[in-house]
Amino acid sequence: MSEMNTLGIKEFEKYAEAHTKPIHELLAELKEITIQESDYPQMMIGNLEGKFLQLLVALSGAKKVLEIGTFTGYSTFCLADAIGPHGQIITIDVNERTTDIARSFMHRAGYSDRVIFALGNALEILPEIEGPIDLAFIDADKMGYDSYYEALLPKIKPSGFLVFDNMLWGGEVLNPQTAEGHALHSLNTKLRQDPRVENLMLPLRDGIQIVQKL
């Protein structure tokens, strides 16, 4: 037990990564392109979180997925790989350059017909999207999370899922100091108390809130 206590979270995460099957050979290249081309490569999810999203899609049987925060498409790729040829993803982002990277990798993987790219403000685009949505993955500007939640929840099918990334915000939610920290802590508290949903805070990477609509 004492030896385990001396190990940091990063060591356990590396072990978990080494003992989790990779998702697709193109994702290693996408990771390198993101590091080279993006100012904030840390915004990209990794293989562990990507595999988690894939398993959630498989377990829920999701076929219509919405994503807010395409970035360079790592999560989009994982979701597209999971939903199969008869599924559909609508992914929204404001950055045309990073969206173009995502679009190119979807094309190379043969997933272009599974993904609809929407460029612009998510809160302006969401009213145009028809439900029901099986699963939504939210990984964009943190100050907008609560607004995305309220806009999306009516469109999520009963027993469908919303998944929020970065809900630990580097641990800052324990003692919020920034506007983002306060916003995420407030949403974490709201989700725990909201009678419309069930939720689970999963301490994977930077924290994932898994929310199921009742």
N, C-alpha and C positions, 0 to 999 in steps of 0.2 A: 504493500500500500504506500509506503514512504517513497518508493521509486516512482510510482505513478504520480504522486503529488509534485515531484520535481519536474515532470514533463509539462511543457506548455501546450496550449490549444493548437498551435501551429504544428507541433509534432504529431498530434493525433489526427489533424487534418491531412497531413502528408501521408500518414499510414492509410487513412481512409481512401485517399486519392489513389494510392498505389494498389489498393485492393478493390477498386471499382473499375469495371470494364469501360473503355472509352466509347464514345457515342458514334463518331464518324471521323474518318481520316482527314477530311477537309477542315475540321475544327482547329487542328493544330496550326494549320496555315492561317486561318482566320485570326487566331490569337496573335500570331506574329505580325500580321498586317495591322491589327488594331494597335499593337504596341508602337509600331513604326509611324502610323498615320494619324493617331488620335492624341490629343493633348491630355486626355484623361482615361487612359486604358484601364484604370482600376474600376471604371463603371461597368466593365464587362463581367458577366457571371462566369463561373468556371465549370469544370466537368462534374463536380459533385452536385452543384445546384442544377445544372442542366439535366443530369440523370434523375434528380428528384422530380423535376418538372415532367420528364418523360414518364416516370412511374405514376405520377398523379394523373396524367392524361390517360394512361392505360387503365388504371384502377377505376377512374370515373367514367370511362368510355366517351370522353369529350371529343366532339367532332367540329364544333364551332367555337373557336378560340379568339379572344381579343387581347391584344398586347398594347400597352401604353409605354413607350420607350424602346424603340427599335435598336438604337445605337448602331453598332456595326453588324448586328444580326446574330450574335451567338445564341441568345435565348430563342430568337425566332427560328433559327436552324434546328435547335433541339425540339421545339414544339412541332415544327413542320415534319421532322423525322418521325415524331411519335403519332401524329394524327392519321397518317397514311394517305393514300391517293384520293380518298373520298372525303377528307376533312378540309376545313378552310380556316385560315388565320387572317384576321385583319390587324395589321400592326401600324401604330401611329407614332410619328416623331416629327420634330420641327427642323431637324438638321438634314439638309439635302445631301451633303457630302458623305456623311456616315451611312445614310440610307442607301446611297448608291453602292457602297461596299456591300451592305447586306443583300441588296438586289442581285449583285453579281454572283455572290456565293449561293444564293437560292437557285440561280440559273445553272450554275455549274453542277449543283447536286441533283438537278432535275426536279426541284420543288417549286418552280415558278407558278405552276397552276394551282398550288395550294395556298399561296400567300398574296394578299392584297395589301399594297403599301399605300398609306394615307399620310400625306405631308401637310402638317399644320398644327394648330392648337387643338389639343384633344377635347377640351370642353366645347369647342365649336363643332367638332366632327362627330362626337358621340350622339347627339340628338338625331343624326341622319342614319345611324346604324340600327337596324332592326334586331330585336331579340327573337327567341330566347338565345342567350349565350351560355354555353356549357361551362366555360372556364375563362377567367380573365387574369392576366399577369401584369402587374403594375410596377414599373421600375423607371420612373421619370422624375420630374422635379418634386422634391419631397413636400414642399409647401402646398402642392396641389393634391396631395393624396386624399384628404378628406373630401374634397370636391369630386374627385374621380370616384370615390366610394359611393357617394350619394347619387351621382349620375349613372353609375353602372348597376347598382343593386337592383333597381326595378327591371333591368334587362336580363339579369341572371336567372336561369331557370331554377325552380325549386330543387334543392339539394345540389345545385351547382356551386362552383368555387370561385373565390377571388384570392389571389396570392399577391402579397405585398413584399417587395424586397427592401433590404437595408433598414429594417425596423428596430435594430439595436443602435444604428448610427455610430458605430465604433465604440459603443458603450456609453455614449453621451446621454442616452435616455435615462440612465440611472441618476444623473444630476444635470439636467438640461441647462446649457449656457447660451446656445445659439437659437435663432428662430426655427431652424430645421429640427433641432433637438426637441424643442418645446412642441412643435407641430406633430412630430412622430410619437412622442410620449402621450400627447393628448389623444391621438388616434388609437394607440395601443389600449389606453384606458377606455375609450369609447367602445372599441370592439369587444372588450371583456364584458361590458355592461349592456350591450345592444341586444334586446330580445328578438331581433329579426334574424340573428345569425348564431352559429356556433363558431368558436375560434380556437386555434392552437398557435402559440408563439413557439417557433422552432429555432433554437440557437445554432443554426447552420450558417457558417460564414458570418455575414453581418446581420443575421436575424431575418427570418421569414415568418410572416403572419399568414396562416392558412385559415381562410374564412369560408364557412359553408352557409349558404342561404337556407333558412328554414321554410 
